Amino acid sequence: MERWVQSCRHELLDRCLLWNEHHLRYALREYEHFYNQHRAHQGLNQAAPLRPVPDPITDPKRITDLNIRRRDRLGGVLHEYSHAA
């Protein structure tokens, strides 16, 4: 739990101004979703807790043609990256 609180503080709370309790709860819900679904975790081999480890890309042609999309969350404080179809 201490690790989650520390990462939440450094990645979210130190970077945004919260207006009231409702805004704080909204920001914490967004961060929780980001933490569990998208954020890479070093202890889990760069996977998130609620998704499996991605398959490695070994084909050189696929590596040169990567198309990555970025989705900003919480006004750009958090960024989600995904492969475009």
Residue pairs with C-beta under 8 A, 6 or more apart in sequence:
4 35
7 35
8 28
8 31
8 35
11 31
11 77
11 78
12 27
12 28
12 31
12 74
12 77
12 78
13 27
15 77
16 27
16 74
16 75
16 77
18 24
18 27
27 74
30 73
30 74
30 78
31 74
31 78
34 73
34 78
34 80
35 48
35 49
36 48
36 49
36 50
37 48
37 50
37 51
38 48
38 80
38 81
39 48
40 46
40 47
40 48
41 47
41 48
41 49
44 53
45 53
46 53
46 54
47 53
47 54
57 63
57 66
66 83
67 83
67 84
68 81
68 82
68 83
68 84
69 81
69 82
69 83
69 84
70 79
70 80
70 81
71 79
71 80
71 81
71 82
72 78
72 79
72 80
73 79
73 80
